[in-house]
Amino acid sequence: MKTRLLMIFLLLTTCANAQESQEISLKNTIQFKLESDLFKDEPFTIQVCLPKAYDKLKEYPVVYLLDADKSIGMAKEIADWLMFGKEIQDILIVGISYNKDDDTWWINRSRDYIPTSDTVSDFGKYWPKAGGADRFLDYLQYSVMPSIEKKFLVNKKCTGIVGFSFGGLLVSYTMITRPNLFERYIIISPGLIWDNSLVSRIEGKYYQSNKELRKKVFISISSVDPKTIVIEPTKKFVEVIDSRNYQGLELTFEYYENETHFSGYPRALTAGLKKLYVIENKQ
């Protein structure tokens, strides 16, 4: 049963093939390649989704989106509906994608979103290229974010990041290891079991010398998430974080009945944006 759950977790609903992805034009979206010495001959595609009433003279909160190859369209439409209904502030969504075939996305996300290698455990052995998260975060911090801040007026007090599954693992890891990089976090069904609950162990060390974590954090899991990989370690992580009483931390945790690892994603993204980017002083 445990092996079966592992395989269900591993096999995302993608019909992976060797074809190059086609360019997709999303309305009110700017797309460009961004090279870096950190990824030789491997430029990422950056997709910036603008509000309908975008004003280049106005500052906007920026929300960085992982797994943009699969989720940029969904995230843009959810945000567009919420902005249209005045349920959230106008925001910029910045997707970071490989813009190649599904196999490349599937392999590279494990390389870039997972902090350490782990070829010993039953779970870790499926991801032999894992361990490049810090390099990816360096790319995000020193290439992507400066590029966005150069092209657009950014409200740095509201900068956020969204991560699902291994992306949620990366976002959790970032919150503890680079707490000055983002102000708001949407963490959806994270694979926090990785490397003997690495993120929880790092958080324990962080807490020894830090009693402040002035962040807005939204974490969610679904009832049909893999129990040992997602549900149990996430619940434990949330309980510990909540018990710390970090100064300035605003933590929201939601549990979705009758949602799977995948169907919970759009529901959580909607709820997370509404929680973290609510319009202040709304009449």
CORCOR-V524308 format. One record per backbone hydrogen bond with DSSP energy under -0.5 kcal/mol. CO is the residue of the C=O (numbers start at 1). NH is the residue of the N-H. If there is no record, write none. Layout:
CO:NH / CO:NH
//
This chain:
1:5 / 2:6 / 3:7 / 4:8 / 5:9 / 6:10 / 7:11 / 10:12 / 12:14 / 14:16 / 17:103 / 24:26 / 26:29 / 28:50 / 30:48 / 32:46 / 34:44 / 36:39 / 39:36 / 39:42 / 44:34 / 44:46 / 45:47 / 45:97 / 46:32 / 46:48 / 47:49 / 47:95 / 48:30 / 48:50 / 49:93 / 51:54 / 55:58 / 60:155 / 61:92 / 62:64 / 62:160 / 63:94 / 64:66 / 64:162 / 65:96 / 67:70 / 67:71 / 68:72 / 71:75 / 72:76 / 73:77 / 74:78 / 75:79 / 76:80 / 77:81 / 78:82 / 79:83 / 80:84 / 81:85 / 82:87 / 82:88 / 83:86 / 90:61 / 92:63 / 92:94 / 93:49 / 93:95 / 94:65 / 95:47 / 95:97 / 96:68 / 97:45 / 101:105 / 102:106 / 103:107 / 104:108 / 105:109 / 106:110 / 107:111 / 108:112 / 109:113 / 110:114 / 110:131 / 111:132 / 113:115 / 114:131 / 114:133 / 121:125 / 123:126 / 124:127 / 127:130 / 132:136 / 133:137 / 134:138 / 135:139 / 136:140 / 137:141 / 138:142 / 139:143 / 139:144 / 140:145 / 143:147 / 144:148 / 145:149 / 146:150 / 147:151 / 148:152 / 152:154 / 153:60 / 154:156 / 155:158 / 156:159 / 159:183 / 159:184 / 160:64 / 161:186 / 162:66 / 163:188 / 164:167 / 165:169 / 165:191 / 166:170 / 167:171 / 168:172 / 169:173 / 170:174 / 171:175 / 172:176 / 173:177 / 174:178 / 178:181 / 178:182 / 183:216 / 184:161 / 185:187 / 185:218 / 186:163 / 186:188 / 187:189 / 187:220 / 188:165 / 190:192 / 191:194 / 193:196 / 193:197 / 194:198 / 197:201 / 198:202 / 199:203 / 200:204 / 201:205 / 202:206 / 203:207 / 204:208 / 205:209 / 206:209 / 206:210 / 211:247 / 213:215 / 215:217 / 215:250 / 216:185 / 217:252 / 218:187 / 219:254 / 220:189 / 221:256 / 222:225 / 224:261 / 226:230 / 226:231 / 227:232 / 229:193 / 230:234 / 231:235 / 232:236 / 233:237 / 234:238 / 235:239 / 236:240 / 237:241 / 238:242 / 239:243 / 240:244 / 241:244 / 241:245 / 241:246 / 242:245 / 246:249 / 247:213 / 249:251 / 250:217 / 252:219 / 254:221 / 255:257 / 256:223 / 256:259 / 259:224 / 260:264 / 262:265 / 262:266 / 263:267 / 264:268 / 265:269 / 266:270 / 267:271 / 268:272 / 269:273 / 270:274 / 271:275 / 272:276 / 273:277 / 277:89 / 278:280 / 279:282
//
